[in-house]
């Protein structure tokens, strides 16, 4: 199964309404809208509008993706879902207070 199909399936199983057909799509549940990008199909990190963004990746891409996100330090809350076969794991990185020197 392609990564984008797995990502759509995961969000649908979690009770989200999934909108869009490409590697970038929206998942909405109640008040929360999550912008989802599958890393295999979209190697560049997008800069979405919105408060929440989830990147879906395969295990071999997860560490590099997390490093890139930490380096870019985006203004939105982000998470990574790592898909390995039929299993997945959510790696969440909530925003914290910004340190100033």
Secondary structure by P-SEA (a helix, b strand, c coil): ccaaaaaaaaaaaacccccccccbbbbbcccbbbbbbbcccccccccccccbbbbbbcccaaaaaaaaaaaacccccbbbbbbcccbbbbbbbcccccccc
